[in-house]
Amino acid sequence: MNELTNPEQASNEFEKLLAESQLNSELKEGTIIKGTISELDDDAVTVDIGAKVEGRIAKREFIFSKDKKELEIGDVIDVYLEKIENHYGDCILSRSKAKNKEIWAEIEKSFNAGELVDGVITGKVKGGLSAEIGITAFLPGSQIDTRPLRDVSHLLDVPQKFKVLKMDAKRNNIVVSRRAVLEETHKELREERFSQLALGDVVEGRVKAITDYGAFVDLGGYDSLLHSSDITYRRIGHPSEILKIDQIVKVKIIKVDPEKNRVSCGLKQLEEDPWTKIEGKFNIGDKLQGTCTNVTDYGIFIEVDNGIEGLAHRDMLTWSSKKNSQPGNLYARSQSVECIVLEVDYVKKRLSLGVKQLTANPFEKYNELNPIGTIVDTEIKAIKDNIIFCSLEEDIDGAIFSQNISWDSHEDSKDQMQKFNVGDKIKAKIIENKNDKIALSIREVDGNPFDEIKDKSVGDTVTCTVSEVTDYGVKVMVGANGPKVVIKKNDLALRKPDARPERWARNDKLDAMISQIDVQNFKVSLSIKALEEATEKEAISKYGAKDSGASLGDILGKAISDKKTESEE
């Protein structure tokens, strides 16, 4: 009888297939399931998951740092079910994928809790390093150390801790940081060391870094700033003149800032201040020999004793005011300099020095031979910032300011400057010679027009000659050679219809009243309107009021007639 026709066998076969079908329906592809090791080969591990067929997993998938136990038949392990049965009839399992998911879950737990993970750096990759923390993670270059490292070979394969910065399950990407761990460790050490440092303590440290403005000294886990001004009492060009990297130094704590968690230290504070040794040593007028220690735009510093230096301001270096008198063109560091004491303050520790005072002042002799009022022939050397600079003698210059070019105050200073060029030969009058500065004037060469009205005051009437008629008023010259003044349109007449500039022509004569005058500062204002107001007021007062029956025209006519008679008499 055929086996398939045997009812009992067919029933058993059906039940077996049904059991397998039910078991297979419980196994889901893409999940982690339990399996039992049923066989061990040299290169593979056979795992029984209770399915139709067993699965074989390569032994290399069991090389995990957390799989430390030797594999044995009968061990129950987690595996990842990729396929219950492929087209070859094989069951596809993976130990590495199962372990990856297990480790990923552990790392994610540490990430969420802010805990550190253990691992090793395995090698270099683009943009940083590769780290093994159970699964492969990326360590960016910026997160390797607290400072850039050229050589990382000493970090490879060394067990250490990392902080997980980012996890991306979709891309199976983990980013870790070694720097964050170091910073946290350093922070704890810094805080502990900071609490041990007190103002005035003398401690030993190691020069860790040198900058243009000072040095950073490691005080045993805490970096303190040693500013260049606190290295030595002497002036130095750069801290590297005194200090070297890794040099062991004793320093004094000179500042503690609990709010910013900062400490500053000093080296020179362990020495005696040289100013305490020279009380009364220098006096004004003393001639000294020193060494130039620094050159700046505003002058040079000269060391005249050990640790004692003074400033010779740029104005105190030479009597010349020319461009080559810049400090950098005259002196260099380490140059020997003879100088004279101009001022000394032992309390503020200041010493003012001069160099030019050692030679005769050329301005004294020049001013003696050329007092104020002298008219000189000169040449324009430069025009800058609305100032004309003229050469008077060697190393002696004079300055003409824009307001001293023309008496015409209504002409723009830029337009006045454009009339002159470098190299022009001009005449100028000396109007001021204070110290080593000489002021010149072009407009005063032919006299001062304000001399014509120096005895006048507000309210006086002056006769003027019209020189120009404009839309905004009438320009006139006071007297025969007096100043030129513009009488503004609203000051041309008492009554608005008469305040028309075209009423006058060039060379016409007119009378006007002085409404403002400042002879010393060369300012004067005129008004015809004010004169007419005064004349009308006087006429009404003398010849009758408007309500007396006489017209204003009659009153003014009578006043003008009397004025004419007085003039003829």
Secondary structure, 3 states (H helix, E strand, C coil): CCHHHCHHHHHHHHHHHHHHHHHHHHCCCCEEEEEEEEEECCCEEEEECCCCCCEEEEHHHHCCCCCCCCCCCCCEEEEEEEECCCCCCCEEEEHHHHHHHHHHHHHHHHHHHCCCEEEEEEEEECCEEEEECCCEEEEEHHHCCCCCCCCCHHHECCCEEEEEEEEECCCCEEEEECHHHHHHHHHHHHHHHHHHCCCCCEEEEEEEEEECCEEEEECCCCEEEEEHHHCCCCCCCCHHHCCCCCCEEEEEEEEEECCCCEEEEECHHHCCCHHHHCCCCCCCCCEEEEEEEEEECCEEEEEEECCEEEEEEHHHCCCCCCHHHCHHHHCCCCCEEEEEEEEEECCCCEEEEECHHHCCCHHHHHHHHCCCCCEEEEEEEEEECCEEEEEEECCEEEEEEHHHCCCCCCCCHHHHHCCCCCCCEEEEEEEEEECCEEEEECCCCCCCHHHHHCCCCCCCEEEEEEEEEECCEEEEEECCCCCEEEEEHHHCCCCHHHCCHHHCCCCCEEEEEEEEEECCCCEEEEEHHHHHHHHHHHHHHHHCCHHHCCCHHHHHHHHHHHHHHHHHC
